[in-house]
Structures are given as structure tokens and as C-alpha cells.
């Protein structure tokens, strides 16, 4: 996937008879759904297709009702269930709260002052967040939780961490 697209969630359900969908997202509760004009749905692995929004409204802090142009019934809408939803990075910056983990893509991780690299992807789990980065041409998943996160420097786009001993060696040998 190109670096200028970010995963924001997935389609979890259809709603009603006129083709509305429920998007479970990681954007935070302060988004303005009416300002989202286009999303990208993953049709096949590494293949994104743009879909324009006819309308969007808040369901909860983590869910939106969305109506896509050209989808007018429940049967057509059901074809999109469980599809990953992506947004262009520049659009995401307009909608995501900076304190939400999804906004950390592009930040640098520092462990005890040592720059480990740039966050390529954020994977949110119930009790922690995993930041995917590449170190020495290997994929590394770094847990960010209450125990490892010391400080977030939004101005410098850095996450200051104290990682457990041996964590990096698991990946780097």
C-alpha cells in the first residue's frame, strides 16, 4: 500500500434498506463526518478503490453511518461488509485528533533517546497500541502502552518510550 493512504477502520454492518453502512473507525470522537467526501475500500489485497460519500453521520465515538454514492439497497451494501477502509493521509490529518494513535503515523519512536525509526502503521488493540516500523530492513512491532510510553511530543512528531530489555533483540536477533 502506498504510504499516503492510512487504514481508518472497516465496514462492520449494513443499516436499513437504502444501503447505509456502519464504519467502525479509529478517528476519535471529535471528527466532523459531514466533511468526509471520499474513502477508499480495499477490494483485493493492495487494491484501493475510491468511493464518494453521499452522507455521513455519527453513530458513536467509534462508528459512523455512511451512505456511499451508487449504493442504494441493502443487498449492494452487504457486498462491502468487512472491507478495510482507507483515507488519504492529508484528509486524515483534517479529521483525526492528534492524540489518537492513528495520528502517530509518520512520528519517530525514540527508546531512551535512540531514534528507532518512523511509524509506518498503527495497529490498535484493546489494551495497547502496536506501532509498525522497519529496523535494519525487518518489520518490528513496538507496543505502546502505559508502561512503555513516557511522552508524546506532537510538535516534534516523536513518541518517547522506555522499552523492556530484549524486546528489539527478539526482532533483530
N, C-alpha and C positions, 0 to 999 in steps of 0.2 A: 504494500500500500504506500502511496506517496506520502511524504512527510507533511504535506499541507492539509491532510484530512485527519480528523480525530473522531474516534468512536465516542458517541454520547449516550448510547443505550441500545434498547431493542424494542421491537413491536411485541407486546405481550398478549394483546387481545383485540378483538373487534368489538364495536359498540353500536348497538342499534341496527336498523335495517338499511340505512343510507350510506354505509361504507366508512363510518368513522373508525379510527383505530386508537388504541391506547399505547402511547410511547412511554416506556419506563426509562428515565434519564438520570444523568449524574450532573446536571447543570446547576442545581441549587434552587432554593425556593424564591429567589428574587428575580427570576427571569421574566421577560415580557413576551409571552408566547405569540402575541399578535405581530411582533416584529420579525419572527422567523419566516422567511419566504421560501427557502429551499432546503431540503435534506437529501441525503444520498443513502440509498438502500443497497446493501450488499446482495447481489443476485447470485453470484458464484464467488468462489474464493478469489480475492483480489480484483473483483469487478464491481465497481460502484456505478449506479445509475441515478441521475438526478430526478427528484420528484418535487413539484411545486405545491406549496400548501395553499389550499383554498381557505382554511381557517385553522386556528389552534386556540385551545383554552385550557386553563389549569384544572386538573382533577385533584392533585395533592402535591406535596413538596417534591415528590419524585415521579409524578406521572402527569402527562398531558393527553387531552383528547385532540387528535389531529384529523383533519379531513384533507386528503390529497386530491388534486385535480385529476379527473378522469376515473376516479373510483367512486361509483355511485350505488353500490349494493353490498350486502354482507358477504355474498359469495366471492366477489372480486377482492374484497378486503381480506378475506380469510387466507388468500394466497400469500399474504405478506407477514403472517404470524411467524414469530421467532426470527425474523430478519434483523440483522445488526443495522443500526442507524448511525450514519456518519454526518459530519458537518465540516465545512472548510474552516481551517484554523482562524482566519480573520473574522469569520462570522461567529465562531465560538467565543472569541475574545469579547465580543459585544454582549454575549448572553450569559457566560459563566461567571459566577462570583469568584474573585481572586483567591478566596480562602478555601474553595472547593478543590479537592485533589486533581480533578480533571484539568484545572488551570496550571498545574505544575509541569505539563509537557513543555520542554524547552528550558526548564530550570536546570541548574547544575547541582549534583549531590556532592556534598563535602563531608567526609568522615574524619573527624578530629583535625579539620583544616586541609586535608588532602582531597583535591578535586578528583572524583571518580568518573565524571563524565556527565553528559546531558541526558535528561529523562526523555526517552523515546515514546513511552506509553505508560499510562497509569491504569492499574487493574484494581478496582475497588472490591473488597471483600468485607463481610460483616464486622470483623474485629481489627482489621488492619488494611493498609493500602500497600500494594506492591508497585514499585517503580521499576520499569524495564529499561536497562541501558546496556551498552556494549562496552566491554572492557577487554582489551587485548584480543579483539575480534571474536569474543564469546558473549553470548547473551547472559545477562546477570539480572536476577530479580532481587531487589532490595526491599525488605519490609520497612514500612514507615508506620510507626505506632507511638503510643505514649512513651514507651521505653527507649525507642531509638531516636525520636525527633527532639532535637534541642531547640531549634529556632527556624522560623521561616523568614527569609529576607526577600520580600516581594520587590523592593526597589532594585536589588542586585540579582534577582531571579536565582536565588540559591536556597537549598534546603540543607541546614546544618544538622548533622547526625552524629550519634555515637553508636556505632555498630558493634554487635557482640564479636568477641575474638573468634577468629577462624571462619567467619561467615564468607568472606571473599575467597578464602582458600578452597572452600567447597566447589566454587565455580572455576577458579583459576589453577587449581592443582597445587 
